[in-house]
Amino acid sequence: MHLSAFASKFFRSINANRCCLGDFVEGAGAADSIPRVFLVRLFAFASLVGREITLELAQDCLADILRASDRKVTVEEIQRKVAEHYNIRLSDIIGPKRVRTIARPRQVAMFLAKRMTIRSLPEIGRRFGGRDHTTVMHGVRRIEELKINDHQIAEDLELLRRTLEA
């Protein structure tokens, strides 16, 4: 996504006229090229920090979205990286074993798949050996709880996330 295509018109309009988001979106055809959610987020961020909207502020505010849109991560790639990180076989991530040394990395992979892809819970479950969507929900919730109290899980998640986004 390139903000520069309409940035100068956008920033002049916002800062010079002090218009609201609705005025700009309805009044300018250039806004059609950027999803409304980006604009809402940008306006909210600028209002929160009390700064004028500039290209630099927009890049800071939308950096995570812009990076995520550059590269799409697949469930299979997540499974491979998690298996490699925890030194287990890919077949174990997908397979039926329930021992903690296999189940925890599987839950980590499910968590990352939910957070980093647009796949639905049933679709993620199918890619993990035909598991039910409620199993995926349990795995995601479990990792959310663990990452708060278990610093090793939090570090693993951050490392895996960075590796997958690179």
VENSUL-V761017 format. One line per field, one symbol per residue. phi: phi as a letter, one per 30 degrees, with the letter a starting at -180 (. if undefined). A space follows every 50 residues. Layout:
BEGIN
phi->???
END
This chain:
BEGIN
phi->.cddebedddddddddchdceeddddcbdddddceedddddddddddddi cddbdddddddcedddddddbcccddddeddddddchbdeddddddecde dcddddddddeddddcbcddedddeddciiddddddeddddddeddddcc ddddddddddeddddd
END
